[in-house]
Amino acid sequence: MLVHKRQLIRILRSRGQSDRADWVERDLPDEFETGRHAGLLQTLRIAPDDLVDVDDDAEPGPGDRGVDAG
């Protein structure tokens, strides 16, 4: 499953783990495969079931304001 790192950041910050969230923000690619990075998710104690596939993620990204650029 392909996920966006902002999901990890949001989960970590909600747990009060700002240092880990900062590391994820700084060092991980924007999108990554959960299967390929299963060890990282396990280290961060984030279950793949807690994440949403990029294709299913309804949250707009930066710059996506739902406005037609024309």
N, C-alpha and C positions, 0 to 999 in steps of 0.2 A: 504494500500500500504506500502510495506517495503522499507525504504530509508536509505541511509548511511549519517551519520552526516557530512561528508566532504562537502556535498551539502549545508547544513546550514551554515557551516563555510565560504565557498566561498561567499555565498550571503551576509552574515553579514559583512565580510571584504570588499566586494565591496561597501558597504554602509558606510564604515568608522566606523563600530561598533565593533572595535577590542576587547573591554572588553566582550561584549556578545559572540563573536566568541571564545574567550579564555575560557569562562564558558562552552559553548557547547562542546568544545574540551576536557575539563577536566572532565565534569560531566555526559555527555550523553553516553549511550552505542553506539558502532560503528554503529549498525543498529537498527532501531525502526519503529514501526507502526504509520503511520500518523493519523489513526482514533483514536487510543488509546491515542495519544499525541496531539490531535487537539488544546487543550487549550494552550499548549506550543507554537505551531506554531502560534497561534493567538497572543500570547503575543509578540513573536518575529516579528510579522507582515510579516510572510511568508505564502503565499498561497500554499496549497498542489499541485495546478496546476503548480507551479514553480519548482516542484521536479520531479525526475525521479525514477521509481521503480528500486530497486536493480537488478532485473532480466533484465531490459532494459538498465542499466547503462553501456555504452561502455567504460567509462574511466577506465584505468587500475589502480588497487590498488597498494599500496606499495609492492614491491617485484615481481609484475607482469610486467615483461619487454618484454613479448612476445617472450622470448627466451626459447627454449626447454632445460630443465635441463639435458636431456640425459639419 
